[in-house]
Amino acid sequence: MISKRQELLLKLIVEDYIKNARPVGSKALCNVMKCSSATIRSEMNSLEEIGLLEKTHISSGRVPSEKGYRYYVDNIMEPKKLNGEDMLKLQTIVDNKSLIVNDIILKSMEIISELTHYTTIVLGKQSSENLVQKIEVVPIDENNIVAIVVTDKGHVEHKNIYIPGHVEVVEIKQTVDLINKLIIGTSINNVSEVLEYQVKPIIGKYVKQHEILYNAFYNAFSDFANESIKVNGTKNILMQPEFNNADKIREIISKFEDKDIVESIKEEDNGINIYIGSENNFDDDVTIIKTKYIVNGEEGTIALIGPKRMEYDRVVTLLNYIKENIDGK
């Protein structure tokens, strides 16, 4: 246990360092702490001895240690109230009746990445658990259609499909009818295989411009099967002062590009969970704040990745807002 004064000192140092990314010296805290610089230095030494603060080589000031951040998160931090601007931007998405829930999640996390300047990740459903129940298409113009896929669990996906050249609407309908006959009951993961081995050999008998249409639908379904991971704002984390080393930048980028590493971020526990530095499986120099969500009976994960010098109180509130507005929909 630490004293109330030490707790206040740790709070001030953590929050100052989060804001300014500079080691905090004793003189800067005299007025707030209402005590002398010598007293503050003594308390800093005590917090350093028990591993809650660290001294940097470039300054006599202190910075929070990983253990210090953990103490702050567990014992001091209080979730920050959403400010009006954040609330308005997120409400615009959450209350948009024309968006399906998955789009609400993706667009909300894009906004959170912009607001915080951290990287956001959405790990969606495992598409192998969804069987195709029906495909419909909606023509947009001469070269664009929207394909809508409905699964047996009531999940709806849509994809814009570009069709080069002029194709008759009747040919598009014939293609969709043929695909519907052959892939109903197939998992989304296996649709590309069915298209390749069952639809491709016979589509030429029914559709004149079969090659253009087959390729368009094949590419669309390949995307459906692979879209369980969405990463936004990769550049954001690299703009943080902690990551100005070229080797570290390459290391972080390679991890974001590794599907297995990103998938390991999946959250199994309920609530908003914080993994600081060595507590996460991604990188010792980052914090991951994440939560599990459930939509249409399917589980997913939303997460923010940033430096250990993260605005914990704000991020927890933002993630909690999204979770509360999507869980159980």
Buried (B, 14 or more C-beta within 10 A) or exposed (E): EBEEBBBBBBBBBBBBBBEEEBBBBBEBBBEEBEBEBEBBBEBBEBBBEEEBBBBEEEEEBBBBBBBBBBBBBEEBBEBBEBEEEBBEBBBEBBEEEEBBBBBBBBBBBBBBBBBBBBBBBBBBBBBEBBBBBBBEBEEEEEEEBBBBBBBBBEBBBBBEBEBEEEBEEEBBEBBBEBBBEBBEEBBBBBBBBBBEEBBBEEBEEEBEBBEBBBEBBBEBBEEBBEBBBBBBBBEBBBEBEBBEEEEBEEEBBEBBEEEEBBEEBBBEEEEBBBBBBEBBEBBEBBBBBBBBBBBBEBBBBBBBBBBBBBBBBBBBBBBBBBBEBBEEE
